[in-house]
Amino acid sequence: MTMQEASRLILGLRAAGWDDTSITNFILWIESGDEQYKPEGVNK
């Protein structure tokens, strides 16, 4: 993912009402796969 794509992703999530902590945790989950950062509601 390029920096431009990452920026658009972050701005899109902010526009959707996500707070910065949720965005950061989501990105950490995508990159690491660490379950502690998995967003709530995914595969519940």
Full PDB file with SEQRES, HELIX, SHEET, SSBOND, CRYST1, ORIGX, SCALE, CONECT and MASTER records, all heavy atoms in Angstrom:
SEQRES   1 A   44  MET THR MET GLN GLU ALA SER ARG LEU ILE LEU GLY LEU          
SEQRES   2 A   44  ARG ALA ALA GLY TRP ASP ASP THR SER ILE THR ASN PHE          
SEQRES   3 A   44  ILE LEU TRP ILE GLU SER GLY ASP GLU GLN TYR LYS PRO          
SEQRES   4 A   44  GLU GLY VAL ASN LYS                                          
HELIX    1 AA1 MET A    3  ALA A   15  1                                  13    
HELIX    2 AA2 ASP A   20  SER A   32  1                                  13    
HELIX    3 AA3 GLU A   35  TYR A   37  5                                   3    
CRYST1    1.000    1.000    1.000  90.00  90.00  90.00 P 1           1          
ORIGX1      1.000000  0.000000  0.000000        0.00000                         
ORIGX2      0.000000  1.000000  0.000000        0.00000                         
ORIGX3      0.000000  0.000000  1.000000        0.00000                         
SCALE1      1.000000  0.000000  0.000000        0.00000                         
SCALE2      0.000000  1.000000  0.000000        0.00000                         
SCALE3      0.000000  0.000000  1.000000        0.00000                         
ATOM      1  N   MET A   1       0.858  -1.167   0.000  1.00  0.00           N  
ATOM      2  CA  MET A   1       0.000   0.000   0.000  1.00  0.00           C  
ATOM      3  C   MET A   1       0.907   1.233   0.000  1.00  0.00           C  
ATOM      4  O   MET A   1       1.835   1.313   0.793  1.00  0.00           O  
ATOM      5  CB  MET A   1      -0.905  -0.016   1.234  1.00  0.00           C  
ATOM      6  CG  MET A   1      -1.764   1.208   1.387  1.00  0.00           C  
ATOM      7  SD  MET A   1      -2.848   1.181   2.829  1.00  0.00           S  
ATOM      8  CE  MET A   1      -4.023  -0.039   2.361  1.00  0.00           C  
ATOM      9  N   THR A   2       0.598   2.160  -0.863  1.00  0.00           N  
ATOM     10  CA  THR A   2       1.373   3.397  -0.912  1.00  0.00           C  
ATOM     11  C   THR A   2       0.918   4.341   0.193  1.00  0.00           C  
ATOM     12  O   THR A   2      -0.136   4.146   0.807  1.00  0.00           O  
ATOM     13  CB  THR A   2       1.200   4.103  -2.270  1.00  0.00           C  
ATOM     14  OG1 THR A   2      -0.147   4.562  -2.379  1.00  0.00           O  
ATOM     15  CG2 THR A   2       1.531   3.176  -3.435  1.00  0.00           C  
ATOM     16  N   MET A   3       1.725   5.359   0.418  1.00  0.00           N  
ATOM     17  CA  MET A   3       1.356   6.363   1.433  1.00  0.00           C  
ATOM     18  C   MET A   3       0.067   7.080   1.034  1.00  0.00           C  
ATOM     19  O   MET A   3      -0.760   7.403   1.891  1.00  0.00           O  
ATOM     20  CB  MET A   3       2.495   7.375   1.620  1.00  0.00           C  
ATOM     21  CG  MET A   3       3.707   6.785   2.296  1.00  0.00           C  
ATOM     22  SD  MET A   3       3.358   6.174   3.956  1.00  0.00           S  
ATOM     23  CE  MET A   3       3.141   7.704   4.821  1.00  0.00           C  
ATOM     24  N   GLN A   4      -0.129   7.298  -0.260  1.00  0.00           N  
ATOM     25  CA  GLN A   4      -1.350   7.962  -0.715  1.00  0.00           C  
ATOM     26  C   GLN A   4      -2.571   7.082  -0.426  1.00  0.00           C  
ATOM     27  O   GLN A   4      -3.593   7.569   0.062  1.00  0.00           O  
ATOM     28  CB  GLN A   4      -1.269   8.263  -2.209  1.00  0.00           C  
ATOM     29  CG  GLN A   4      -2.466   9.035  -2.730  1.00  0.00           C  
ATOM     30  CD  GLN A   4      -2.333   9.392  -4.205  1.00  0.00           C  
ATOM     31  OE1 GLN A   4      -1.645   8.715  -4.953  1.00  0.00           O  
ATOM     32  NE2 GLN A   4      -2.995  10.454  -4.607  1.00  0.00           N  
ATOM     33  N   GLU A   5      -2.452   5.793  -0.668  1.00  0.00           N  
ATOM     34  CA  GLU A   5      -3.551   4.874  -0.373  1.00  0.00           C  
ATOM     35  C   GLU A   5      -3.822   4.793   1.122  1.00  0.00           C  
ATOM     36  O   GLU A   5      -4.981   4.774   1.545  1.00  0.00           O  
ATOM     37  CB  GLU A   5      -3.237   3.478  -0.923  1.00  0.00           C  
ATOM     38  CG  GLU A   5      -3.210   3.413  -2.431  1.00  0.00           C  
ATOM     39  CD  GLU A   5      -2.614   2.131  -2.957  1.00  0.00           C  
ATOM     40  OE1 GLU A   5      -1.766   1.516  -2.271  1.00  0.00           O  
ATOM     41  OE2 GLU A   5      -2.997   1.728  -4.076  1.00  0.00           O  
ATOM     42  N   ALA A   6      -2.762   4.756   1.919  1.00  0.00           N  
ATOM     43  CA  ALA A   6      -2.923   4.710   3.367  1.00  0.00           C  
ATOM     44  C   ALA A   6      -3.614   5.970   3.877  1.00  0.00           C  
ATOM     45  O   ALA A   6      -4.498   5.899   4.733  1.00  0.00           O  
ATOM     46  CB  ALA A   6      -1.560   4.537   4.045  1.00  0.00           C  
ATOM     47  N   SER A   7      -3.230   7.109   3.333  1.00  0.00           N  
ATOM     48  CA  SER A   7      -3.857   8.375   3.730  1.00  0.00           C  
ATOM     49  C   SER A   7      -5.337   8.385   3.385  1.00  0.00           C  
ATOM     50  O   SER A   7      -6.170   8.817   4.192  1.00  0.00           O  
ATOM     51  CB  SER A   7      -3.169   9.551   3.038  1.00  0.00           C  
ATOM     52  OG  SER A   7      -1.835   9.645   3.435  1.00  0.00           O  
ATOM     53  N   ARG A   8      -5.672   7.903   2.215  1.00  0.00           N  
ATOM     54  CA  ARG A   8      -7.086   7.853   1.810  1.00  0.00           C  
ATOM     55  C   ARG A   8      -7.883   6.915   2.688  1.00  0.00           C  
ATOM     56  O   ARG A   8      -9.034   7.193   3.028  1.00  0.00           O  
ATOM     57  CB  ARG A   8      -7.195   7.451   0.342  1.00  0.00           C  
ATOM     58  CG  ARG A   8      -6.776   8.545  -0.595  1.00  0.00           C  
ATOM     59  CD  ARG A   8      -6.915   8.130  -2.029  1.00  0.00           C  
ATOM     60  NE  ARG A   8      -6.491   9.210  -2.908  1.00  0.00           N  
ATOM     61  CZ  ARG A   8      -6.267   9.072  -4.194  1.00  0.00           C  
ATOM     62  NH1 ARG A   8      -6.423   7.885  -4.769  1.00  0.00           N  
ATOM     63  NH2 ARG A   8      -5.884  10.090  -4.919  1.00  0.00           N  
ATOM     64  N   LEU A   9      -7.269   5.782   3.055  1.00  0.00           N  
ATOM     65  CA  LEU A   9      -7.930   4.842   3.954  1.00  0.00           C  
ATOM     66  C   LEU A   9      -8.235   5.504   5.290  1.00  0.00           C  
ATOM     67  O   LEU A   9      -9.361   5.439   5.795  1.00  0.00           O  
ATOM     68  CB  LEU A   9      -7.054   3.604   4.169  1.00  0.00           C  
ATOM     69  CG  LEU A   9      -7.539   2.610   5.215  1.00  0.00           C  
ATOM     70  CD1 LEU A   9      -8.856   1.971   4.803  1.00  0.00           C  
ATOM     71  CD2 LEU A   9      -6.487   1.566   5.489  1.00  0.00           C  
ATOM     72  N   ILE A  10      -7.238   6.164   5.867  1.00  0.00           N  
ATOM     73  CA  ILE A  10      -7.411   6.824   7.161  1.00  0.00           C  
ATOM     74  C   ILE A  10      -8.465   7.921   7.068  1.00  0.00           C  
ATOM     75  O   ILE A  10      -9.349   8.023   7.927  1.00  0.00           O  
ATOM     76  CB  ILE A  10      -6.067   7.369   7.672  1.00  0.00           C  
ATOM     77  CG1 ILE A  10      -5.142   6.208   8.027  1.00  0.00           C  
ATOM     78  CG2 ILE A  10      -6.263   8.292   8.876  1.00  0.00           C  
ATOM     79  CD1 ILE A  10      -3.694   6.598   8.235  1.00  0.00           C  
ATOM     80  N   LEU A  11      -8.398   8.742   6.039  1.00  0.00           N  
ATOM     81  CA  LEU A  11      -9.380   9.819   5.882  1.00  0.00           C  
ATOM     82  C   LEU A  11     -10.788   9.261   5.669  1.00  0.00           C  
ATOM     83  O   LEU A  11     -11.765   9.804   6.193  1.00  0.00           O  
ATOM     84  CB  LEU A  11      -8.982  10.730   4.724  1.00  0.00           C  
ATOM     85  CG  LEU A  11      -7.721  11.566   4.972  1.00  0.00           C  
ATOM     86  CD1 LEU A  11      -7.293  12.267   3.683  1.00  0.00           C  
ATOM     87  CD2 LEU A  11      -7.919  12.549   6.095  1.00  0.00           C  
ATOM     88  N   GLY A  12     -10.893   8.161   4.942  1.00  0.00           N  
ATOM     89  CA  GLY A  12     -12.190   7.527   4.737  1.00  0.00           C  
ATOM     90  C   GLY A  12     -12.773   6.982   6.026  1.00  0.00           C  
ATOM     91  O   GLY A  12     -13.976   7.115   6.285  1.00  0.00           O  
ATOM     92  N   LEU A  13     -11.929   6.363   6.847  1.00  0.00           N  
ATOM     93  CA  LEU A  13     -12.408   5.838   8.129  1.00  0.00           C  
ATOM     94  C   LEU A  13     -12.809   6.973   9.067  1.00  0.00           C  
ATOM     95  O   LEU A  13     -13.802   6.861   9.790  1.00  0.00           O  
ATOM     96  CB  LEU A  13     -11.349   4.941   8.765  1.00  0.00           C  
ATOM     97  CG  LEU A  13     -11.078   3.624   8.032  1.00  0.00           C  
ATOM     98  CD1 LEU A  13      -9.892   2.909   8.649  1.00  0.00           C  
ATOM     99  CD2 LEU A  13     -12.304   2.733   8.014  1.00  0.00           C  
ATOM    100  N   ARG A  14     -12.058   8.071   9.053  1.00  0.00           N  
ATOM    101  CA  ARG A  14     -12.450   9.235   9.856  1.00  0.00           C  
ATOM    102  C   ARG A  14     -13.800   9.773   9.390  1.00  0.00           C  
ATOM    103  O   ARG A  14     -14.660  10.108  10.214  1.00  0.00           O  
ATOM    104  CB  ARG A  14     -11.402  10.337   9.754  1.00  0.00           C  
ATOM    105  CG  ARG A  14     -10.187  10.113  10.603  1.00  0.00           C  
ATOM    106  CD  ARG A  14      -9.228  11.261  10.463  1.00  0.00           C  
ATOM    107  NE  ARG A  14      -8.072  11.108  11.325  1.00  0.00           N  
ATOM    108  CZ  ARG A  14      -7.001  11.877  11.263  1.00  0.00           C  
ATOM    109  NH1 ARG A  14      -6.937  12.856  10.378  1.00  0.00           N  
ATOM    110  NH2 ARG A  14      -5.991  11.673  12.074  1.00  0.00           N  
ATOM    111  N   ALA A  15     -13.994   9.849   8.082  1.00  0.00           N  
ATOM    112  CA  ALA A  15     -15.259  10.346   7.536  1.00  0.00           C  
ATOM    113  C   ALA A  15     -16.417   9.423   7.911  1.00  0.00           C  
ATOM    114  O   ALA A  15     -17.551   9.873   8.062  1.00  0.00           O  
ATOM    115  CB  ALA A  15     -15.164  10.493   6.023  1.00  0.00           C  
ATOM    116  N   ALA A  16     -16.111   8.138   8.093  1.00  0.00           N  
ATOM    117  CA  ALA A  16     -17.132   7.163   8.482  1.00  0.00           C  
ATOM    118  C   ALA A  16     -17.414   7.205   9.980  1.00  0.00           C  
ATOM    119  O   ALA A  16     -18.255   6.445  10.467  1.00  0.00           O  
ATOM    120  CB  ALA A  16     -16.695   5.763   8.066  1.00  0.00           C  
ATOM    121  N   GLY A  17     -16.689   8.056  10.707  1.00  0.00           N  
ATOM    122  CA  GLY A  17     -16.962   8.218  12.129  1.00  0.00           C  
ATOM    123  C   GLY A  17     -16.032   7.459  13.058  1.00  0.00           C  
ATOM    124  O   GLY A  17     -16.259   7.422  14.264  1.00  0.00           O  
ATOM    125  N   TRP A  18     -14.985   6.837  12.530  1.00  0.00           N  
ATOM    126  CA  TRP A  18     -14.040   6.113  13.371  1.00  0.00           C  
ATOM    127  C   TRP A  18     -13.158   7.102  14.113  1.00  0.00           C  
ATOM    128  O   TRP A  18     -12.739   8.117  13.560  1.00  0.00           O  
ATOM    129  CB  TRP A  18     -13.155   5.215  12.526  1.00  0.00           C  
ATOM    130  CG  TRP A  18     -13.826   4.000  11.951  1.00  0.00           C  
ATOM    131  CD1 TRP A  18     -15.061   3.937  11.386  1.00  0.00           C  
ATOM    132  CD2 TRP A  18     -13.281   2.699  11.852  1.00  0.00           C  
ATOM    133  NE1 TRP A  18     -15.318   2.679  10.943  1.00  0.00           N  
ATOM    134  CE2 TRP A  18     -14.232   1.891  11.216  1.00  0.00           C  
ATOM    135  CE3 TRP A  18     -12.075   2.144  12.224  1.00  0.00           C  
ATOM    136  CZ2 TRP A  18     -14.018   0.548  10.968  1.00  0.00           C  
ATOM    137  CZ3 TRP A  18     -11.849   0.801  11.964  1.00  0.00           C  
ATOM    138  CH2 TRP A  18     -12.821   0.016  11.348  1.00  0.00           C  
ATOM    139  N   ASP A  19     -12.826   6.792  15.386  1.00  0.00           N  
ATOM    140  CA  ASP A  19     -11.884   7.639  16.118  1.00  0.00           C  
ATOM    141  C   ASP A  19     -10.458   7.160  15.812  1.00  0.00           C  
ATOM    142  O   ASP A  19     -10.240   6.073  15.270  1.00  0.00           O  
ATOM    143  CB  ASP A  19     -12.176   7.634  17.620  1.00  0.00           C  
ATOM    144  CG  ASP A  19     -12.059   6.255  18.252  1.00  0.00           C  
ATOM    145  OD1 ASP A  19     -11.017   5.595  18.077  1.00  0.00           O  
ATOM    146  OD2 ASP A  19     -13.011   5.843  18.936  1.00  0.00           O  
ATOM    147  N   ASP A  20      -9.489   8.001  16.149  1.00  0.00           N  
ATOM    148  CA  ASP A  20      -8.106   7.701  15.789  1.00  0.00           C  
ATOM    149  C   ASP A  20      -7.575   6.423  16.434  1.00  0.00           C  
ATOM    150  O   ASP A  20      -6.802   5.693  15.814  1.00  0.00           O  
ATOM    151  CB  ASP A  20      -7.200   8.884  16.122  1.00  0.00           C  
ATOM    152  CG  ASP A  20      -7.382  10.047  15.162  1.00  0.00           C  
ATOM    153  OD1 ASP A  20      -7.912   9.836  14.051  1.00  0.00           O  
ATOM    154  OD2 ASP A  20      -6.980  11.168  15.508  1.00  0.00           O  
ATOM    155  N   THR A  21      -8.003   6.119  17.647  1.00  0.00           N  
ATOM    156  CA  THR A  21      -7.553   4.886  18.308  1.00  0.00           C  
ATOM    157  C   THR A  21      -8.078   3.665  17.563  1.00  0.00           C  
ATOM    158  O   THR A  21      -7.336   2.702  17.342  1.00  0.00           O  
ATOM    159  CB  THR A  21      -8.021   4.853  19.775  1.00  0.00           C  
ATOM    160  OG1 THR A  21      -7.474   5.976  20.449  1.00  0.00           O  
ATOM    161  CG2 THR A  21      -7.576   3.574  20.468  1.00  0.00           C  
ATOM    162  N   SER A  22      -9.333   3.700  17.139  1.00  0.00           N  
ATOM    163  CA  SER A  22      -9.910   2.572  16.390  1.00  0.00           C  
ATOM    164  C   SER A  22      -9.210   2.392  15.051  1.00  0.00           C  
ATOM    165  O   SER A  22      -8.961   1.268  14.618  1.00  0.00           O  
ATOM    166  CB  SER A  22     -11.405   2.793  16.167  1.00  0.00           C  
ATOM    167  OG  SER A  22     -12.088   2.809  17.390  1.00  0.00           O  
ATOM    168  N   ILE A  23      -8.881   3.500  14.403  1.00  0.00           N  
ATOM    169  CA  ILE A  23      -8.173   3.439  13.119  1.00  0.00           C  
ATOM    170  C   ILE A  23      -6.795   2.819  13.311  1.00  0.00           C  
ATOM    171  O   ILE A  23      -6.389   1.922  12.565  1.00  0.00           O  
ATOM    172  CB  ILE A  23      -8.066   4.837  12.474  1.00  0.00           C  
ATOM    173  CG1 ILE A  23      -9.448   5.337  12.059  1.00  0.00           C  
ATOM    174  CG2 ILE A  23      -7.108   4.813  11.282  1.00  0.00           C  
ATOM    175  CD1 ILE A  23      -9.484   6.794  11.640  1.00  0.00           C  
ATOM    176  N   THR A  24      -6.075   3.281  14.334  1.00  0.00           N  
ATOM    177  CA  THR A  24      -4.736   2.762  14.604  1.00  0.00           C  
ATOM    178  C   THR A  24      -4.784   1.271  14.909  1.00  0.00           C  
ATOM    179  O   THR A  24      -3.996   0.487  14.369  1.00  0.00           O  
ATOM    180  CB  THR A  24      -4.093   3.515  15.783  1.00  0.00           C  
ATOM    181  OG1 THR A  24      -4.042   4.903  15.462  1.00  0.00           O  
ATOM    182  CG2 THR A  24      -2.699   2.995  16.081  1.00  0.00           C  
ATOM    183  N   ASN A  25      -5.721   0.862  15.756  1.00  0.00           N  
ATOM    184  CA  ASN A  25      -5.856  -0.557  16.092  1.00  0.00           C  
ATOM    185  C   ASN A  25      -6.209  -1.389  14.869  1.00  0.00           C  
ATOM    186  O   ASN A  25      -5.700  -2.497  14.696  1.00  0.00           O  
ATOM    187  CB  ASN A  25      -6.890  -0.755  17.193  1.00  0.00           C  
ATOM    188  CG  ASN A  25      -6.393  -0.301  18.539  1.00  0.00           C  
ATOM    189  OD1 ASN A  25      -5.203  -0.124  18.749  1.00  0.00           O  
ATOM    190  ND2 ASN A  25      -7.316  -0.091  19.456  1.00  0.00           N  
ATOM    191  N   PHE A  26      -7.063  -0.874  13.997  1.00  0.00           N  
ATOM    192  CA  PHE A  26      -7.444  -1.583  12.771  1.00  0.00           C  
ATOM    193  C   PHE A  26      -6.230  -1.788  11.869  1.00  0.00           C  
ATOM    194  O   PHE A  26      -6.000  -2.889  11.358  1.00  0.00           O  
ATOM    195  CB  PHE A  26      -8.538  -0.790  12.046  1.00  0.00           C  
ATOM    196  CG  PHE A  26      -9.055  -1.444  10.802  1.00  0.00           C  
ATOM    197  CD1 PHE A  26      -9.705  -2.670  10.848  1.00  0.00           C  
ATOM    198  CD2 PHE A  26      -8.903  -0.829   9.576  1.00  0.00           C  
ATOM    199  CE1 PHE A  26     -10.181  -3.268   9.698  1.00  0.00           C  
ATOM    200  CE2 PHE A  26      -9.390  -1.421   8.413  1.00  0.00           C  
ATOM    201  CZ  PHE A  26     -10.030  -2.644   8.480  1.00  0.00           C  
ATOM    202  N   ILE A  27      -5.432  -0.742  11.704  1.00  0.00           N  
ATOM    203  CA  ILE A  27      -4.236  -0.844  10.862  1.00  0.00           C  
ATOM    204  C   ILE A  27      -3.235  -1.825  11.479  1.00  0.00           C  
ATOM    205  O   ILE A  27      -2.632  -2.636  10.767  1.00  0.00           O  
ATOM    206  CB  ILE A  27      -3.618   0.545  10.630  1.00  0.00           C  
ATOM    207  CG1 ILE A  27      -4.564   1.394   9.775  1.00  0.00           C  
ATOM    208  CG2 ILE A  27      -2.242   0.433   9.970  1.00  0.00           C  
ATOM    209  CD1 ILE A  27      -4.201   2.860   9.678  1.00  0.00           C  
ATOM    210  N   LEU A  28      -3.065  -1.771  12.800  1.00  0.00           N  
ATOM    211  CA  LEU A  28      -2.186  -2.729  13.469  1.00  0.00           C  
ATOM    212  C   LEU A  28      -2.676  -4.154  13.265  1.00  0.00           C  
ATOM    213  O   LEU A  28      -1.876  -5.081  13.045  1.00  0.00           O  
ATOM    214  CB  LEU A  28      -2.091  -2.412  14.960  1.00  0.00           C  
ATOM    215  CG  LEU A  28      -1.242  -1.208  15.329  1.00  0.00           C  
ATOM    216  CD1 LEU A  28      -1.460  -0.841  16.792  1.00  0.00           C  
ATOM    217  CD2 LEU A  28       0.220  -1.465  15.052  1.00  0.00           C  
ATOM    218  N   TRP A  29      -3.973  -4.365  13.327  1.00  0.00           N  
ATOM    219  CA  TRP A  29      -4.533  -5.710  13.126  1.00  0.00           C  
ATOM    220  C   TRP A  29      -4.274  -6.190  11.699  1.00  0.00           C  
ATOM    221  O   TRP A  29      -3.880  -7.336  11.481  1.00  0.00           O  
ATOM    222  CB  TRP A  29      -6.020  -5.704  13.437  1.00  0.00           C  
ATOM    223  CG  TRP A  29      -6.693  -7.011  13.169  1.00  0.00           C  
ATOM    224  CD1 TRP A  29      -6.480  -8.198  13.803  1.00  0.00           C  
ATOM    225  CD2 TRP A  29      -7.689  -7.270  12.181  1.00  0.00           C  
ATOM    226  NE1 TRP A  29      -7.289  -9.174  13.269  1.00  0.00           N  
ATOM    227  CE2 TRP A  29      -8.039  -8.622  12.268  1.00  0.00           C  
ATOM    228  CE3 TRP A  29      -8.316  -6.476  11.229  1.00  0.00           C  
ATOM    229  CZ2 TRP A  29      -8.985  -9.205  11.442  1.00  0.00           C  
ATOM    230  CZ3 TRP A  29      -9.267  -7.055  10.413  1.00  0.00           C  
ATOM    231  CH2 TRP A  29      -9.590  -8.407  10.522  1.00  0.00           C  
ATOM    232  N   ILE A  30      -4.472  -5.303  10.716  1.00  0.00           N  
ATOM    233  CA  ILE A  30      -4.237  -5.674   9.318  1.00  0.00           C  
ATOM    234  C   ILE A  30      -2.781  -6.073   9.114  1.00  0.00           C  
ATOM    235  O   ILE A  30      -2.487  -7.092   8.478  1.00  0.00           O  
ATOM    236  CB  ILE A  30      -4.604  -4.505   8.371  1.00  0.00           C  
ATOM    237  CG1 ILE A  30      -6.117  -4.296   8.339  1.00  0.00           C  
ATOM    238  CG2 ILE A  30      -4.071  -4.771   6.958  1.00  0.00           C  
ATOM    239  CD1 ILE A  30      -6.542  -3.039   7.625  1.00  0.00           C  
ATOM    240  N   GLU A  31      -1.854  -5.285   9.644  1.00  0.00           N  
ATOM    241  CA  GLU A  31      -0.424  -5.522   9.420  1.00  0.00           C  
ATOM    242  C   GLU A  31       0.133  -6.683  10.229  1.00  0.00           C  
ATOM    243  O   GLU A  31       0.970  -7.429   9.736  1.00  0.00           O  
ATOM    244  CB  GLU A  31       0.375  -4.254   9.723  1.00  0.00           C  
ATOM    245  CG  GLU A  31       0.129  -3.139   8.726  1.00  0.00           C  
ATOM    246  CD  GLU A  31       0.584  -3.484   7.317  1.00  0.00           C  
ATOM    247  OE1 GLU A  31       1.615  -4.174   7.158  1.00  0.00           O  
ATOM    248  OE2 GLU A  31      -0.107  -3.078   6.371  1.00  0.00           O  
ATOM    249  N   SER A  32      -0.337  -6.846  11.468  1.00  0.00           N  
ATOM    250  CA  SER A  32       0.262  -7.851  12.346  1.00  0.00           C  
ATOM    251  C   SER A  32      -0.569  -9.124  12.481  1.00  0.00           C  
ATOM    252  O   SER A  32      -0.025 -10.181  12.779  1.00  0.00           O  
ATOM    253  CB  SER A  32       0.484  -7.258  13.740  1.00  0.00           C  
ATOM    254  OG  SER A  32      -0.760  -7.062  14.402  1.00  0.00           O  
ATOM    255  N   GLY A  33      -1.882  -8.997  12.332  1.00  0.00           N  
ATOM    256  CA  GLY A  33      -2.761 -10.131  12.564  1.00  0.00           C  
ATOM    257  C   GLY A  33      -2.989 -10.413  14.043  1.00  0.00           C  
ATOM    258  O   GLY A  33      -3.639 -11.391  14.396  1.00  0.00           O  
ATOM    259  N   ASP A  34      -2.468  -9.552  14.897  1.00  0.00           N  
ATOM    260  CA  ASP A  34      -2.582  -9.731  16.351  1.00  0.00           C  
ATOM    261  C   ASP A  34      -4.040  -9.554  16.767  1.00  0.00           C  
ATOM    262  O   ASP A  34      -4.651  -8.526  16.530  1.00  0.00           O  
ATOM    263  CB  ASP A  34      -1.694  -8.705  17.065  1.00  0.00           C  
ATOM    264  CG  ASP A  34      -1.538  -8.978  18.543  1.00  0.00           C  
ATOM    265  OD1 ASP A  34      -2.460  -9.567  19.153  1.00  0.00           O  
ATOM    266  OD2 ASP A  34      -0.503  -8.579  19.093  1.00  0.00           O  
ATOM    267  N   GLU A  35      -4.588 -10.575  17.399  1.00  0.00           N  
ATOM    268  CA  GLU A  35      -6.007 -10.594  17.765  1.00  0.00           C  
ATOM    269  C   GLU A  35      -6.408  -9.479  18.734  1.00  0.00           C  
ATOM    270  O   GLU A  35      -7.567  -9.087  18.771  1.00  0.00           O  
ATOM    271  CB  GLU A  35      -6.375 -11.950  18.370  1.00  0.00           C  
ATOM    272  CG  GLU A  35      -6.321 -13.092  17.372  1.00  0.00           C  
ATOM    273  CD  GLU A  35      -7.387 -12.978  16.290  1.00  0.00           C  
ATOM    274  OE1 GLU A  35      -8.553 -12.694  16.613  1.00  0.00           O  
ATOM    275  OE2 GLU A  35      -7.038 -13.182  15.109  1.00  0.00           O  
ATOM    276  N   GLN A  36      -5.459  -8.943  19.518  1.00  0.00           N  
ATOM    277  CA  GLN A  36      -5.822  -7.892  20.467  1.00  0.00           C  
ATOM    278  C   GLN A  36      -6.253  -6.607  19.767  1.00  0.00           C  
ATOM    279  O   GLN A  36      -6.919  -5.775  20.364  1.00  0.00           O  
ATOM    280  CB  GLN A  36      -4.681  -7.612  21.439  1.00  0.00           C  
ATOM    281  CG  GLN A  36      -3.499  -6.880  20.845  1.00  0.00           C  
ATOM    282  CD  GLN A  36      -2.446  -6.559  21.880  1.00  0.00           C  
ATOM    283  OE1 GLN A  36      -2.712  -6.564  23.075  1.00  0.00           O  
ATOM    284  NE2 GLN A  36      -1.235  -6.289  21.419  1.00  0.00           N  
ATOM    285  N   TYR A  37      -5.897  -6.464  18.495  1.00  0.00           N  
ATOM    286  CA  TYR A  37      -6.268  -5.265  17.741  1.00  0.00           C  
ATOM    287  C   TYR A  37      -7.462  -5.494  16.811  1.00  0.00           C  
ATOM    288  O   TYR A  37      -7.900  -4.580  16.133  1.00  0.00           O  
ATOM    289  CB  TYR A  37      -5.076  -4.760  16.909  1.00  0.00           C  
ATOM    290  CG  TYR A  37      -3.893  -4.393  17.767  1.00  0.00           C  
ATOM    291  CD1 TYR A  37      -2.707  -5.125  17.687  1.00  0.00           C  
ATOM    292  CD2 TYR A  37      -3.950  -3.332  18.662  1.00  0.00           C  
ATOM    293  CE1 TYR A  37      -1.613  -4.789  18.476  1.00  0.00           C  
ATOM    294  CE2 TYR A  37      -2.864  -3.010  19.466  1.00  0.00           C  
ATOM    295  CZ  TYR A  37      -1.698  -3.738  19.355  1.00  0.00           C  
ATOM    296  OH  TYR A  37      -0.631  -3.415  20.143  1.00  0.00           O  
ATOM    297  N   LYS A  38      -7.982  -6.706  16.800  1.00  0.00           N  
ATOM    298  CA  LYS A  38      -9.097  -7.049  15.913  1.00  0.00           C  
ATOM    299  C   LYS A  38     -10.311  -6.204  16.258  1.00  0.00           C  
ATOM    300  O   LYS A  38     -10.706  -6.107  17.425  1.00  0.00           O  
ATOM    301  CB  LYS A  38      -9.428  -8.535  16.066  1.00  0.00           C  
ATOM    302  CG  LYS A  38     -10.434  -9.037  15.069  1.00  0.00           C  
ATOM    303  CD  LYS A  38     -10.577 -10.545  15.232  1.00  0.00           C  
ATOM    304  CE  LYS A  38     -11.480 -11.120  14.184  1.00  0.00           C  
ATOM    305  NZ  LYS A  38     -11.542 -12.580  14.306  1.00  0.00           N  
ATOM    306  N   PRO A  39     -10.926  -5.567  15.258  1.00  0.00           N  
ATOM    307  CA  PRO A  39     -12.092  -4.726  15.526  1.00  0.00           C  
ATOM    308  C   PRO A  39     -13.252  -5.556  16.072  1.00  0.00           C  
ATOM    309  O   PRO A  39     -13.428  -6.716  15.719  1.00  0.00           O  
ATOM    310  CB  PRO A  39     -12.463  -4.169  14.140  1.00  0.00           C  
ATOM    311  CG  PRO A  39     -11.294  -4.416  13.276  1.00  0.00           C  
ATOM    312  CD  PRO A  39     -10.554  -5.570  13.848  1.00  0.00           C  
ATOM    313  N   GLU A  40     -14.033  -4.948  16.941  1.00  0.00           N  
ATOM    314  CA  GLU A  40     -15.215  -5.611  17.465  1.00  0.00           C  
ATOM    315  C   GLU A  40     -16.221  -5.798  16.343  1.00  0.00           C  
ATOM    316  O   GLU A  40     -16.349  -4.950  15.470  1.00  0.00           O  
ATOM    317  CB  GLU A  40     -15.833  -4.777  18.585  1.00  0.00           C  
ATOM    318  CG  GLU A  40     -14.974  -4.693  19.814  1.00  0.00           C  
ATOM    319  CD  GLU A  40     -15.623  -3.877  20.906  1.00  0.00           C  
ATOM    320  OE1 GLU A  40     -16.848  -3.653  20.852  1.00  0.00           O  
ATOM    321  OE2 GLU A  40     -14.897  -3.459  21.816  1.00  0.00           O  
ATOM    322  N   GLY A  41     -16.912  -6.897  16.372  1.00  0.00           N  
ATOM    323  CA  GLY A  41     -17.945  -7.145  15.377  1.00  0.00           C  
ATOM    324  C   GLY A  41     -17.461  -7.950  14.183  1.00  0.00           C  
ATOM    325  O   GLY A  41     -18.259  -8.368  13.370  1.00  0.00           O  
ATOM    326  N   VAL A  42     -16.158  -8.180  14.076  1.00  0.00           N  
ATOM    327  CA  VAL A  42     -15.633  -8.963  12.973  1.00  0.00           C  
ATOM    328  C   VAL A  42     -15.611 -10.417  13.396  1.00  0.00           C  
ATOM    329  O   VAL A  42     -14.996 -10.786  14.395  1.00  0.00           O  
ATOM    330  CB  VAL A  42     -14.205  -8.512  12.580  1.00  0.00           C  
ATOM    331  CG1 VAL A  42     -13.615  -9.420  11.534  1.00  0.00           C  
ATOM    332  CG2 VAL A  42     -14.243  -7.081  12.089  1.00  0.00           C  
ATOM    333  N   ASN A  43     -16.351 -11.255  12.647  1.00  0.00           N  
ATOM    334  CA  ASN A  43     -16.421 -12.695  12.913  1.00  0.00           C  
ATOM    335  C   ASN A  43     -16.817 -13.027  14.344  1.00  0.00           C  
ATOM    336  O   ASN A  43     -16.279 -13.913  14.970  1.00  0.00           O  
ATOM    337  CB  ASN A  43     -15.079 -13.374  12.589  1.00  0.00           C  
ATOM    338  CG  ASN A  43     -14.756 -13.302  11.121  1.00  0.00           C  
ATOM    339  OD1 ASN A  43     -15.642 -13.349  10.277  1.00  0.00           O  
ATOM    340  ND2 ASN A  43     -13.484 -13.183  10.816  1.00  0.00           N  
ATOM    341  N   LYS A  44     -17.803 -12.302  14.875  1.00  0.00           N  
ATOM    342  CA  LYS A  44     -18.291 -12.611  16.217  1.00  0.00           C  
ATOM    343  C   LYS A  44     -19.229 -13.771  16.180  1.00  0.00           C  
ATOM    344  O   LYS A  44     -19.918 -14.028  15.266  1.00  0.00           O  
ATOM    345  CB  LYS A  44     -18.999 -11.403  16.811  1.00  0.00           C  
ATOM    346  CG  LYS A  44     -18.070 -10.576  17.633  1.00  0.00           C  
ATOM    347  CD  LYS A  44     -18.865  -9.567  18.430  1.00  0.00           C  
ATOM    348  CE  LYS A  44     -18.018  -9.133  19.599  1.00  0.00           C  
ATOM    349  NZ  LYS A  44     -18.708  -8.222  20.459  1.00  0.00           N  
TER     350      LYS A  44                                                      
MASTER        0    0    0    3    0    0    0    6  349    1    0    4          
END                                                                             
